[in-house]
Amino acid sequence: MPVLTWKVEPEYSEEARVSGLEGTVVIGFIIDPQGRPRDLRVIQGLGMGLDESALRAVSQWRFRPAYKDGKPVAVPATAEVNFRLLKR
């Protein structure tokens, strides 16, 4: 199984912040043999710029790749990117 080694947090869009939108964006992707996310797509979105922000963040993540027979291989993966506003 791949292991996440570097994670970038997404930015909240101003439109979503002003609207008070919270929730989870689910991203599907392939972790390539070098541990980079490829072929990213939104499986479940929120809109208001949060889908794009989640895609940008996950595209920068890095993984220790999966191995089969001692060689790194590409594997499918999903990620849940949560958007929560801090309550004041």
PDB file of N, CA, C and O in Angstrom, chain B, residues numbered from 101:
ATOM      1  N   MET B 101       0.840  -1.195   0.000  1.00  0.00           N
ATOM      2  CA  MET B 101       0.000   0.000   0.000  1.00  0.00           C
ATOM      3  C   MET B 101       0.880   1.253   0.000  1.00  0.00           C
ATOM      4  O   MET B 101       1.925   1.277   0.650  1.00  0.00           O
ATOM      5  N   PRO B 102       0.462   2.283  -0.721  1.00  0.00           N
ATOM      6  CA  PRO B 102       1.203   3.550  -0.691  1.00  0.00           C
ATOM      7  C   PRO B 102       1.090   4.213   0.680  1.00  0.00           C
ATOM      8  O   PRO B 102       0.140   3.970   1.425  1.00  0.00           O
ATOM      9  N   VAL B 103       2.065   5.047   0.997  1.00  0.00           N
ATOM     10  CA  VAL B 103       2.068   5.784   2.260  1.00  0.00           C
ATOM     11  C   VAL B 103       2.247   7.264   1.946  1.00  0.00           C
ATOM     12  O   VAL B 103       3.177   7.651   1.238  1.00  0.00           O
ATOM     13  N   LEU B 104       1.347   8.087   2.480  1.00  0.00           N
ATOM     14  CA  LEU B 104       1.431   9.532   2.280  1.00  0.00           C
ATOM     15  C   LEU B 104       2.667  10.075   2.991  1.00  0.00           C
ATOM     16  O   LEU B 104       2.852   9.838   4.185  1.00  0.00           O
ATOM     17  N   THR B 105       3.517  10.804   2.259  1.00  0.00           N
ATOM     18  CA  THR B 105       4.738  11.356   2.859  1.00  0.00           C
ATOM     19  C   THR B 105       4.748  12.880   2.861  1.00  0.00           C
ATOM     20  O   THR B 105       5.510  13.482   3.617  1.00  0.00           O
ATOM     21  N   TRP B 106       3.926  13.518   2.036  1.00  0.00           N
ATOM     22  CA  TRP B 106       3.872  14.984   1.964  1.00  0.00           C
ATOM     23  C   TRP B 106       2.452  15.390   1.641  1.00  0.00           C
ATOM     24  O   TRP B 106       1.863  14.906   0.675  1.00  0.00           O
ATOM     25  N   LYS B 107       1.896  16.291   2.459  1.00  0.00           N
ATOM     26  CA  LYS B 107       0.502  16.709   2.276  1.00  0.00           C
ATOM     27  C   LYS B 107       0.415  18.225   2.251  1.00  0.00           C
ATOM     28  O   LYS B 107       0.967  18.903   3.117  1.00  0.00           O
ATOM     29  N   VAL B 108      -0.274  18.744   1.265  1.00  0.00           N
ATOM     30  CA  VAL B 108      -0.547  20.170   1.150  1.00  0.00           C
ATOM     31  C   VAL B 108      -2.025  20.371   1.484  1.00  0.00           C
ATOM     32  O   VAL B 108      -2.889  19.682   0.942  1.00  0.00           O
ATOM     33  N   GLU B 109      -2.306  21.311   2.370  1.00  0.00           N
ATOM     34  CA  GLU B 109      -3.698  21.589   2.737  1.00  0.00           C
ATOM     35  C   GLU B 109      -4.333  22.512   1.691  1.00  0.00           C
ATOM     36  O   GLU B 109      -3.660  23.402   1.173  1.00  0.00           O
ATOM     37  N   PRO B 110      -5.604  22.315   1.376  1.00  0.00           N
ATOM     38  CA  PRO B 110      -6.277  23.167   0.392  1.00  0.00           C
ATOM     39  C   PRO B 110      -6.611  24.535   0.976  1.00  0.00           C
ATOM     40  O   PRO B 110      -6.710  24.705   2.192  1.00  0.00           O
ATOM     41  N   GLU B 111      -6.778  25.490   0.095  1.00  0.00           N
ATOM     42  CA  GLU B 111      -7.203  26.826   0.509  1.00  0.00           C
ATOM     43  C   GLU B 111      -8.716  26.942   0.364  1.00  0.00           C
ATOM     44  O   GLU B 111      -9.303  26.403  -0.574  1.00  0.00           O
ATOM     45  N   TYR B 112      -9.332  27.643   1.291  1.00  0.00           N
ATOM     46  CA  TYR B 112     -10.769  27.911   1.230  1.00  0.00           C
ATOM     47  C   TYR B 112     -10.994  29.017   0.217  1.00  0.00           C
ATOM     48  O   TYR B 112     -10.305  30.036   0.255  1.00  0.00           O
ATOM     49  N   SER B 113     -11.934  28.839  -0.678  1.00  0.00           N
ATOM     50  CA  SER B 113     -12.263  29.926  -1.608  1.00  0.00           C
ATOM     51  C   SER B 113     -13.033  31.002  -0.841  1.00  0.00           C
ATOM     52  O   SER B 113     -13.753  30.702   0.111  1.00  0.00           O
ATOM     53  N   GLU B 114     -12.877  32.236  -1.257  1.00  0.00           N
ATOM     54  CA  GLU B 114     -13.570  33.336  -0.582  1.00  0.00           C
ATOM     55  C   GLU B 114     -15.081  33.176  -0.701  1.00  0.00           C
ATOM     56  O   GLU B 114     -15.817  33.456   0.245  1.00  0.00           O
ATOM     57  N   GLU B 115     -15.542  32.722  -1.873  1.00  0.00           N
ATOM     58  CA  GLU B 115     -16.973  32.518  -2.098  1.00  0.00           C
ATOM     59  C   GLU B 115     -17.547  31.503  -1.104  1.00  0.00           C
ATOM     60  O   GLU B 115     -18.612  31.726  -0.528  1.00  0.00           O
ATOM     61  N   ALA B 116     -16.841  30.398  -0.907  1.00  0.00           N
ATOM     62  CA  ALA B 116     -17.303  29.367   0.028  1.00  0.00           C
ATOM     63  C   ALA B 116     -17.240  29.862   1.470  1.00  0.00           C
ATOM     64  O   ALA B 116     -18.116  29.552   2.277  1.00  0.00           O
ATOM     65  N   ARG B 117     -16.197  30.634   1.792  1.00  0.00           N
ATOM     66  CA  ARG B 117     -16.050  31.164   3.150  1.00  0.00           C
ATOM     67  C   ARG B 117     -17.213  32.099   3.482  1.00  0.00           C
ATOM     68  O   ARG B 117     -17.831  31.985   4.541  1.00  0.00           O
ATOM     69  N   VAL B 118     -17.501  33.022   2.568  1.00  0.00           N
ATOM     70  CA  VAL B 118     -18.585  33.996   2.791  1.00  0.00           C
ATOM     71  C   VAL B 118     -19.932  33.279   2.910  1.00  0.00           C
ATOM     72  O   VAL B 118     -20.783  33.685   3.701  1.00  0.00           O
ATOM     73  N   SER B 119     -20.125  32.221   2.130  1.00  0.00           N
ATOM     74  CA  SER B 119     -21.385  31.465   2.146  1.00  0.00           C
ATOM     75  C   SER B 119     -21.489  30.516   3.330  1.00  0.00           C
ATOM     76  O   SER B 119     -22.566  29.992   3.617  1.00  0.00           O
ATOM     77  N   GLY B 120     -20.361  30.290   4.027  1.00  0.00           N
ATOM     78  CA  GLY B 120     -20.362  29.367   5.155  1.00  0.00           C
ATOM     79  C   GLY B 120     -20.416  27.905   4.732  1.00  0.00           C
ATOM     80  O   GLY B 120     -20.829  27.047   5.513  1.00  0.00           O
ATOM     81  N   LEU B 121     -20.000  27.612   3.489  1.00  0.00           N
ATOM     82  CA  LEU B 121     -20.042  26.250   2.964  1.00  0.00           C
ATOM     83  C   LEU B 121     -18.977  25.369   3.622  1.00  0.00           C
ATOM     84  O   LEU B 121     -17.800  25.728   3.663  1.00  0.00           O
ATOM     85  N   GLU B 122     -19.399  24.228   4.128  1.00  0.00           N
ATOM     86  CA  GLU B 122     -18.502  23.237   4.699  1.00  0.00           C
ATOM     87  C   GLU B 122     -18.856  21.881   4.106  1.00  0.00           C
ATOM     88  O   GLU B 122     -19.972  21.673   3.629  1.00  0.00           O
ATOM     89  N   GLY B 123     -17.908  20.971   4.140  1.00  0.00           N
ATOM     90  CA  GLY B 123     -18.188  19.630   3.653  1.00  0.00           C
ATOM     91  C   GLY B 123     -16.926  18.927   3.201  1.00  0.00           C
ATOM     92  O   GLY B 123     -15.816  19.329   3.549  1.00  0.00           O
ATOM     93  N   THR B 124     -17.106  17.870   2.420  1.00  0.00           N
ATOM     94  CA  THR B 124     -16.002  17.026   1.991  1.00  0.00           C
ATOM     95  C   THR B 124     -16.020  16.878   0.474  1.00  0.00           C
ATOM     96  O   THR B 124     -17.063  16.625  -0.129  1.00  0.00           O
ATOM     97  N   VAL B 125     -14.845  17.042  -0.127  1.00  0.00           N
ATOM     98  CA  VAL B 125     -14.650  16.768  -1.543  1.00  0.00           C
ATOM     99  C   VAL B 125     -13.902  15.442  -1.634  1.00  0.00           C
ATOM    100  O   VAL B 125     -12.884  15.252  -0.969  1.00  0.00           O
ATOM    101  N   VAL B 126     -14.408  14.529  -2.455  1.00  0.00           N
ATOM    102  CA  VAL B 126     -13.751  13.238  -2.641  1.00  0.00           C
ATOM    103  C   VAL B 126     -13.060  13.251  -4.007  1.00  0.00           C
ATOM    104  O   VAL B 126     -13.685  13.503  -5.038  1.00  0.00           O
ATOM    105  N   ILE B 127     -11.758  12.972  -3.983  1.00  0.00           N
ATOM    106  CA  ILE B 127     -10.934  12.980  -5.186  1.00  0.00           C
ATOM    107  C   ILE B 127     -10.487  11.550  -5.487  1.00  0.00           C
ATOM    108  O   ILE B 127     -10.010  10.848  -4.595  1.00  0.00           O
ATOM    109  N   GLY B 128     -10.638  11.121  -6.728  1.00  0.00           N
ATOM    110  CA  GLY B 128     -10.108   9.846  -7.180  1.00  0.00           C
ATOM    111  C   GLY B 128      -8.862  10.107  -8.007  1.00  0.00           C
ATOM    112  O   GLY B 128      -8.801  11.103  -8.729  1.00  0.00           O
ATOM    113  N   PHE B 129      -7.870   9.236  -7.916  1.00  0.00           N
ATOM    114  CA  PHE B 129      -6.633   9.436  -8.657  1.00  0.00           C
ATOM    115  C   PHE B 129      -5.827   8.145  -8.699  1.00  0.00           C
ATOM    116  O   PHE B 129      -6.175   7.155  -8.055  1.00  0.00           O
ATOM    117  N   ILE B 130      -4.756   8.176  -9.460  1.00  0.00           N
ATOM    118  CA  ILE B 130      -3.803   7.071  -9.531  1.00  0.00           C
ATOM    119  C   ILE B 130      -2.515   7.543  -8.864  1.00  0.00           C
ATOM    120  O   ILE B 130      -2.049   8.648  -9.141  1.00  0.00           O
ATOM    121  N   ILE B 131      -1.936   6.728  -7.996  1.00  0.00           N
ATOM    122  CA  ILE B 131      -0.606   7.010  -7.458  1.00  0.00           C
ATOM    123  C   ILE B 131       0.377   6.289  -8.365  1.00  0.00           C
ATOM    124  O   ILE B 131       0.389   5.060  -8.425  1.00  0.00           O
ATOM    125  N   ASP B 132       1.205   7.058  -9.073  1.00  0.00           N
ATOM    126  CA  ASP B 132       2.117   6.451 -10.049  1.00  0.00           C
ATOM    127  C   ASP B 132       3.309   5.796  -9.351  1.00  0.00           C
ATOM    128  O   ASP B 132       3.473   5.951  -8.141  1.00  0.00           O
ATOM    129  N   PRO B 133       4.141   5.067 -10.094  1.00  0.00           N
ATOM    130  CA  PRO B 133       5.273   4.368  -9.470  1.00  0.00           C
ATOM    131  C   PRO B 133       6.293   5.299  -8.798  1.00  0.00           C
ATOM    132  O   PRO B 133       7.108   4.842  -7.996  1.00  0.00           O
ATOM    133  N   GLN B 134       6.254   6.593  -9.116  1.00  0.00           N
ATOM    134  CA  GLN B 134       7.143   7.554  -8.455  1.00  0.00           C
ATOM    135  C   GLN B 134       6.497   8.185  -7.224  1.00  0.00           C
ATOM    136  O   GLN B 134       7.113   9.013  -6.553  1.00  0.00           O
ATOM    137  N   GLY B 135       5.248   7.792  -6.922  1.00  0.00           N
ATOM    138  CA  GLY B 135       4.565   8.305  -5.736  1.00  0.00           C
ATOM    139  C   GLY B 135       3.829   9.612  -5.958  1.00  0.00           C
ATOM    140  O   GLY B 135       3.483  10.302  -4.999  1.00  0.00           O
ATOM    141  N   ARG B 136       3.586   9.960  -7.222  1.00  0.00           N
ATOM    142  CA  ARG B 136       2.866  11.201  -7.531  1.00  0.00           C
ATOM    143  C   ARG B 136       1.427  10.899  -7.941  1.00  0.00           C
ATOM    144  O   ARG B 136       1.174   9.905  -8.622  1.00  0.00           O
ATOM    145  N   PRO B 137       0.481  11.749  -7.532  1.00  0.00           N
ATOM    146  CA  PRO B 137      -0.909  11.580  -7.963  1.00  0.00           C
ATOM    147  C   PRO B 137      -1.058  11.945  -9.448  1.00  0.00           C
ATOM    148  O   PRO B 137      -0.493  12.938  -9.907  1.00  0.00           O
ATOM    149  N   ARG B 138      -1.813  11.145 -10.184  1.00  0.00           N
ATOM    150  CA  ARG B 138      -2.063  11.362 -11.611  1.00  0.00           C
ATOM    151  C   ARG B 138      -3.538  11.126 -11.910  1.00  0.00           C
ATOM    152  O   ARG B 138      -4.226  10.426 -11.167  1.00  0.00           O
ATOM    153  N   ASP B 139      -4.012  11.706 -12.989  1.00  0.00           N
ATOM    154  CA  ASP B 139      -5.386  11.481 -13.467  1.00  0.00           C
ATOM    155  C   ASP B 139      -6.414  11.799 -12.384  1.00  0.00           C
ATOM    156  O   ASP B 139      -7.333  11.015 -12.145  1.00  0.00           O
ATOM    157  N   LEU B 140      -6.258  12.939 -11.736  1.00  0.00           N
ATOM    158  CA  LEU B 140      -7.162  13.330 -10.657  1.00  0.00           C
ATOM    159  C   LEU B 140      -8.537  13.690 -11.211  1.00  0.00           C
ATOM    160  O   LEU B 140      -8.660  14.281 -12.284  1.00  0.00           O
ATOM    161  N   ARG B 141      -9.569  13.316 -10.449  1.00  0.00           N
ATOM    162  CA  ARG B 141     -10.937  13.673 -10.821  1.00  0.00           C
ATOM    163  C   ARG B 141     -11.777  13.823  -9.552  1.00  0.00           C
ATOM    164  O   ARG B 141     -11.515  13.174  -8.539  1.00  0.00           O
ATOM    165  N   VAL B 142     -12.768  14.670  -9.621  1.00  0.00           N
ATOM    166  CA  VAL B 142     -13.685  14.864  -8.499  1.00  0.00           C
ATOM    167  C   VAL B 142     -14.757  13.783  -8.567  1.00  0.00           C
ATOM    168  O   VAL B 142     -15.454  13.648  -9.572  1.00  0.00           O
ATOM    169  N   ILE B 143     -14.878  13.024  -7.499  1.00  0.00           N
ATOM    170  CA  ILE B 143     -15.913  11.993  -7.393  1.00  0.00           C
ATOM    171  C   ILE B 143     -17.150  12.587  -6.729  1.00  0.00           C
ATOM    172  O   ILE B 143     -18.280  12.321  -7.139  1.00  0.00           O
ATOM    173  N   GLN B 144     -16.917  13.398  -5.692  1.00  0.00           N
ATOM    174  CA  GLN B 144     -18.005  14.069  -4.978  1.00  0.00           C
ATOM    175  C   GLN B 144     -17.536  15.480  -4.684  1.00  0.00           C
ATOM    176  O   GLN B 144     -16.534  15.672  -3.995  1.00  0.00           O
ATOM    177  N   GLY B 145     -18.248  16.464  -5.199  1.00  0.00           N
ATOM    178  CA  GLY B 145     -17.804  17.847  -5.050  1.00  0.00           C
ATOM    179  C   GLY B 145     -18.728  18.695  -4.195  1.00  0.00           C
ATOM    180  O   GLY B 145     -19.819  18.282  -3.803  1.00  0.00           O
ATOM    181  N   LEU B 146     -18.237  19.911  -3.922  1.00  0.00           N
ATOM    182  CA  LEU B 146     -19.004  20.888  -3.158  1.00  0.00           C
ATOM    183  C   LEU B 146     -19.308  22.149  -3.966  1.00  0.00           C
ATOM    184  O   LEU B 146     -20.263  22.864  -3.663  1.00  0.00           O
ATOM    185  N   GLY B 147     -18.506  22.421  -4.984  1.00  0.00           N
ATOM    186  CA  GLY B 147     -18.691  23.645  -5.755  1.00  0.00           C
ATOM    187  C   GLY B 147     -18.041  24.844  -5.077  1.00  0.00           C
ATOM    188  O   GLY B 147     -17.269  24.696  -4.130  1.00  0.00           O
ATOM    189  N   MET B 148     -18.364  26.022  -5.572  1.00  0.00           N
ATOM    190  CA  MET B 148     -17.869  27.305  -5.043  1.00  0.00           C
ATOM    191  C   MET B 148     -16.345  27.366  -4.944  1.00  0.00           C
ATOM    192  O   MET B 148     -15.806  27.995  -4.034  1.00  0.00           O
ATOM    193  N   GLY B 149     -15.655  26.718  -5.872  1.00  0.00           N
ATOM    194  CA  GLY B 149     -14.200  26.767  -5.903  1.00  0.00           C
ATOM    195  C   GLY B 149     -13.498  25.751  -5.025  1.00  0.00           C
ATOM    196  O   GLY B 149     -12.275  25.627  -5.093  1.00  0.00           O
ATOM    197  N   LEU B 150     -14.244  25.014  -4.195  1.00  0.00           N
ATOM    198  CA  LEU B 150     -13.605  24.052  -3.288  1.00  0.00           C
ATOM    199  C   LEU B 150     -13.139  22.794  -4.023  1.00  0.00           C
ATOM    200  O   LEU B 150     -12.134  22.193  -3.643  1.00  0.00           O
ATOM    201  N   ASP B 151     -13.858  22.396  -5.066  1.00  0.00           N
ATOM    202  CA  ASP B 151     -13.430  21.230  -5.849  1.00  0.00           C
ATOM    203  C   ASP B 151     -12.061  21.492  -6.467  1.00  0.00           C
ATOM    204  O   ASP B 151     -11.163  20.653  -6.388  1.00  0.00           O
ATOM    205  N   GLU B 152     -11.911  22.664  -7.083  1.00  0.00           N
ATOM    206  CA  GLU B 152     -10.642  23.032  -7.713  1.00  0.00           C
ATOM    207  C   GLU B 152      -9.523  23.150  -6.682  1.00  0.00           C
ATOM    208  O   GLU B 152      -8.390  22.747  -6.945  1.00  0.00           O
ATOM    209  N   SER B 153      -9.836  23.698  -5.520  1.00  0.00           N
ATOM    210  CA  SER B 153      -8.841  23.822  -4.458  1.00  0.00           C
ATOM    211  C   SER B 153      -8.383  22.446  -3.972  1.00  0.00           C
ATOM    212  O   SER B 153      -7.196  22.232  -3.725  1.00  0.00           O
ATOM    213  N   ALA B 154      -9.325  21.522  -3.838  1.00  0.00           N
ATOM    214  CA  ALA B 154      -8.984  20.164  -3.419  1.00  0.00           C
ATOM    215  C   ALA B 154      -8.110  19.481  -4.474  1.00  0.00           C
ATOM    216  O   ALA B 154      -7.140  18.808  -4.129  1.00  0.00           O
ATOM    217  N   LEU B 155      -8.446  19.650  -5.756  1.00  0.00           N
ATOM    218  CA  LEU B 155      -7.637  19.072  -6.831  1.00  0.00           C
ATOM    219  C   LEU B 155      -6.213  19.622  -6.814  1.00  0.00           C
ATOM    220  O   LEU B 155      -5.251  18.870  -6.964  1.00  0.00           O
ATOM    221  N   ARG B 156      -6.082  20.943  -6.628  1.00  0.00           N
ATOM    222  CA  ARG B 156      -4.744  21.562  -6.577  1.00  0.00           C
ATOM    223  C   ARG B 156      -3.929  21.004  -5.418  1.00  0.00           C
ATOM    224  O   ARG B 156      -2.749  20.690  -5.577  1.00  0.00           O
ATOM    225  N   ALA B 157      -4.558  20.880  -4.252  1.00  0.00           N
ATOM    226  CA  ALA B 157      -3.847  20.386  -3.066  1.00  0.00           C
ATOM    227  C   ALA B 157      -3.407  18.935  -3.261  1.00  0.00           C
ATOM    228  O   ALA B 157      -2.237  18.610  -3.056  1.00  0.00           O
ATOM    229  N   VAL B 158      -4.329  18.069  -3.652  1.00  0.00           N
ATOM    230  CA  VAL B 158      -4.006  16.639  -3.786  1.00  0.00           C
ATOM    231  C   VAL B 158      -2.961  16.419  -4.876  1.00  0.00           C
ATOM    232  O   VAL B 158      -2.143  15.506  -4.770  1.00  0.00           O
ATOM    233  N   SER B 159      -2.978  17.241  -5.915  1.00  0.00           N
ATOM    234  CA  SER B 159      -1.979  17.083  -6.990  1.00  0.00           C
ATOM    235  C   SER B 159      -0.556  17.314  -6.491  1.00  0.00           C
ATOM    236  O   SER B 159       0.401  16.888  -7.137  1.00  0.00           O
ATOM    237  N   GLN B 160      -0.406  17.987  -5.343  1.00  0.00           N
ATOM    238  CA  GLN B 160       0.914  18.255  -4.772  1.00  0.00           C
ATOM    239  C   GLN B 160       1.326  17.227  -3.715  1.00  0.00           C
ATOM    240  O   GLN B 160       2.466  17.241  -3.252  1.00  0.00           O
ATOM    241  N   TRP B 161       0.417  16.347  -3.334  1.00  0.00           N
ATOM    242  CA  TRP B 161       0.748  15.327  -2.343  1.00  0.00           C
ATOM    243  C   TRP B 161       1.789  14.377  -2.917  1.00  0.00           C
ATOM    244  O   TRP B 161       1.893  14.213  -4.132  1.00  0.00           O
ATOM    245  N   ARG B 162       2.555  13.756  -2.032  1.00  0.00           N
ATOM    246  CA  ARG B 162       3.545  12.758  -2.443  1.00  0.00           C
ATOM    247  C   ARG B 162       3.395  11.514  -1.568  1.00  0.00           C
ATOM    248  O   ARG B 162       3.045  11.595  -0.391  1.00  0.00           O
ATOM    249  N   PHE B 163       3.668  10.368  -2.179  1.00  0.00           N
ATOM    250  CA  PHE B 163       3.492   9.082  -1.518  1.00  0.00           C
ATOM    251  C   PHE B 163       4.741   8.227  -1.672  1.00  0.00           C
ATOM    252  O   PHE B 163       5.487   8.378  -2.640  1.00  0.00           O
ATOM    253  N   ARG B 164       4.965   7.339  -0.728  1.00  0.00           N
ATOM    254  CA  ARG B 164       5.876   6.224  -0.948  1.00  0.00           C
ATOM    255  C   ARG B 164       5.033   5.227  -1.730  1.00  0.00           C
ATOM    256  O   ARG B 164       3.997   4.785  -1.234  1.00  0.00           O
ATOM    257  N   PRO B 165       5.448   4.858  -2.942  1.00  0.00           N
ATOM    258  CA  PRO B 165       4.580   4.065  -3.817  1.00  0.00           C
ATOM    259  C   PRO B 165       4.337   2.650  -3.298  1.00  0.00           C
ATOM    260  O   PRO B 165       5.034   2.152  -2.414  1.00  0.00           O
ATOM    261  N   ALA B 166       3.320   2.029  -3.886  1.00  0.00           N
ATOM    262  CA  ALA B 166       3.054   0.618  -3.613  1.00  0.00           C
ATOM    263  C   ALA B 166       4.078  -0.222  -4.367  1.00  0.00           C
ATOM    264  O   ALA B 166       4.610   0.201  -5.394  1.00  0.00           O
ATOM    265  N   TYR B 167       4.343  -1.397  -3.855  1.00  0.00           N
ATOM    266  CA  TYR B 167       5.306  -2.302  -4.494  1.00  0.00           C
ATOM    267  C   TYR B 167       4.653  -3.648  -4.765  1.00  0.00           C
ATOM    268  O   TYR B 167       3.835  -4.131  -3.982  1.00  0.00           O
ATOM    269  N   LYS B 168       5.031  -4.242  -5.886  1.00  0.00           N
ATOM    270  CA  LYS B 168       4.622  -5.598  -6.214  1.00  0.00           C
ATOM    271  C   LYS B 168       5.848  -6.308  -6.770  1.00  0.00           C
ATOM    272  O   LYS B 168       6.485  -5.833  -7.710  1.00  0.00           O
ATOM    273  N   ASP B 169       6.164  -7.434  -6.184  1.00  0.00           N
ATOM    274  CA  ASP B 169       7.346  -8.204  -6.589  1.00  0.00           C
ATOM    275  C   ASP B 169       8.613  -7.345  -6.539  1.00  0.00           C
ATOM    276  O   ASP B 169       9.501  -7.474  -7.382  1.00  0.00           O
ATOM    277  N   GLY B 170       8.676  -6.467  -5.533  1.00  0.00           N
ATOM    278  CA  GLY B 170       9.864  -5.647  -5.329  1.00  0.00           C
ATOM    279  C   GLY B 170       9.982  -4.427  -6.220  1.00  0.00           C
ATOM    280  O   GLY B 170      10.992  -3.725  -6.168  1.00  0.00           O
ATOM    281  N   LYS B 171       8.962  -4.156  -7.045  1.00  0.00           N
ATOM    282  CA  LYS B 171       9.011  -3.006  -7.954  1.00  0.00           C
ATOM    283  C   LYS B 171       7.848  -2.069  -7.671  1.00  0.00           C
ATOM    284  O   LYS B 171       6.741  -2.525  -7.383  1.00  0.00           O
ATOM    285  N   PRO B 172       8.091  -0.737  -7.751  1.00  0.00           N
ATOM    286  CA  PRO B 172       6.982   0.205  -7.541  1.00  0.00           C
ATOM    287  C   PRO B 172       5.966   0.083  -8.668  1.00  0.00           C
ATOM    288  O   PRO B 172       6.322  -0.095  -9.834  1.00  0.00           O
ATOM    289  N   VAL B 173       4.676   0.183  -8.289  1.00  0.00           N
ATOM    290  CA  VAL B 173       3.586   0.058  -9.254  1.00  0.00           C
ATOM    291  C   VAL B 173       2.560   1.170  -9.038  1.00  0.00           C
ATOM    292  O   VAL B 173       2.467   1.746  -7.954  1.00  0.00           O
ATOM    293  N   ALA B 174       1.800   1.455 -10.081  1.00  0.00           N
ATOM    294  CA  ALA B 174       0.696   2.412  -9.997  1.00  0.00           C
ATOM    295  C   ALA B 174      -0.507   1.737  -9.353  1.00  0.00           C
ATOM    296  O   ALA B 174      -0.792   0.570  -9.621  1.00  0.00           O
ATOM    297  N   VAL B 175      -1.215   2.486  -8.497  1.00  0.00           N
ATOM    298  CA  VAL B 175      -2.417   1.954  -7.851  1.00  0.00           C
ATOM    299  C   VAL B 175      -3.485   3.046  -7.780  1.00  0.00           C
ATOM    300  O   VAL B 175      -3.157   4.227  -7.660  1.00  0.00           O
ATOM    301  N   PRO B 176      -4.764   2.658  -7.855  1.00  0.00           N
ATOM    302  CA  PRO B 176      -5.844   3.631  -7.697  1.00  0.00           C
ATOM    303  C   PRO B 176      -5.984   4.034  -6.231  1.00  0.00           C
ATOM    304  O   PRO B 176      -5.681   3.254  -5.328  1.00  0.00           O
ATOM    305  N   ALA B 177      -6.449   5.265  -6.010  1.00  0.00           N
ATOM    306  CA  ALA B 177      -6.633   5.765  -4.645  1.00  0.00           C
ATOM    307  C   ALA B 177      -7.760   6.787  -4.623  1.00  0.00           C
ATOM    308  O   ALA B 177      -8.144   7.324  -5.661  1.00  0.00           O
ATOM    309  N   THR B 178      -8.280   7.048  -3.445  1.00  0.00           N
ATOM    310  CA  THR B 178      -9.221   8.140  -3.222  1.00  0.00           C
ATOM    311  C   THR B 178      -8.770   8.917  -1.998  1.00  0.00           C
ATOM    312  O   THR B 178      -8.102   8.383  -1.111  1.00  0.00           O
ATOM    313  N   ALA B 179      -9.145  10.178  -1.968  1.00  0.00           N
ATOM    314  CA  ALA B 179      -8.834  11.028  -0.813  1.00  0.00           C
ATOM    315  C   ALA B 179     -10.062  11.862  -0.482  1.00  0.00           C
ATOM    316  O   ALA B 179     -10.743  12.366  -1.375  1.00  0.00           O
ATOM    317  N   GLU B 180     -10.337  12.000   0.798  1.00  0.00           N
ATOM    318  CA  GLU B 180     -11.389  12.899   1.271  1.00  0.00           C
ATOM    319  C   GLU B 180     -10.714  14.171   1.757  1.00  0.00           C
ATOM    320  O   GLU B 180      -9.869  14.136   2.652  1.00  0.00           O
ATOM    321  N   VAL B 181     -11.096  15.297   1.157  1.00  0.00           N
ATOM    322  CA  VAL B 181     -10.545  16.588   1.537  1.00  0.00           C
ATOM    323  C   VAL B 181     -11.650  17.351   2.254  1.00  0.00           C
ATOM    324  O   VAL B 181     -12.656  17.718   1.648  1.00  0.00           O
ATOM    325  N   ASN B 182     -11.458  17.585   3.546  1.00  0.00           N
ATOM    326  CA  ASN B 182     -12.486  18.209   4.373  1.00  0.00           C
ATOM    327  C   ASN B 182     -12.299  19.712   4.440  1.00  0.00           C
ATOM    328  O   ASN B 182     -11.185  20.215   4.592  1.00  0.00           O
ATOM    329  N   PHE B 183     -13.404  20.411   4.326  1.00  0.00           N
ATOM    330  CA  PHE B 183     -13.425  21.862   4.455  1.00  0.00           C
ATOM    331  C   PHE B 183     -14.303  22.217   5.638  1.00  0.00           C
ATOM    332  O   PHE B 183     -15.506  21.959   5.635  1.00  0.00           O
ATOM    333  N   ARG B 184     -13.682  22.816   6.660  1.00  0.00           N
ATOM    334  CA  ARG B 184     -14.400  23.219   7.868  1.00  0.00           C
ATOM    335  C   ARG B 184     -13.972  24.643   8.224  1.00  0.00           C
ATOM    336  O   ARG B 184     -12.783  24.961   8.240  1.00  0.00           O
ATOM    337  N   LEU B 185     -14.941  25.476   8.502  1.00  0.00           N
ATOM    338  CA  LEU B 185     -14.648  26.844   8.918  1.00  0.00           C
ATOM    339  C   LEU B 185     -14.432  26.872  10.423  1.00  0.00           C
ATOM    340  O   LEU B 185     -15.121  26.188  11.179  1.00  0.00           O
ATOM    341  N   LEU B 186     -13.461  27.676  10.843  1.00  0.00           N
ATOM    342  CA  LEU B 186     -13.230  27.863  12.282  1.00  0.00           C
ATOM    343  C   LEU B 186     -14.333  28.725  12.853  1.00  0.00           C
ATOM    344  O   LEU B 186     -14.654  29.780  12.306  1.00  0.00           O
ATOM    345  N   LYS B 187     -14.905  28.285  13.935  1.00  0.00           N
ATOM    346  CA  LYS B 187     -15.969  29.051  14.601  1.00  0.00           C
ATOM    347  C   LYS B 187     -15.327  30.100  15.494  1.00  0.00           C
ATOM    348  O   LYS B 187     -14.381  29.816  16.229  1.00  0.00           O
ATOM    349  N   ARG B 188     -15.846  31.299  15.423  1.00  0.00           N
ATOM    350  CA  ARG B 188     -15.303  32.390  16.254  1.00  0.00           C
ATOM    351  C   ARG B 188     -16.184  32.672  17.426  1.00  0.00           C
ATOM    352  O   ARG B 188     -15.881  33.556  18.228  1.00  0.00           O
TER     353      ARG B 188
END
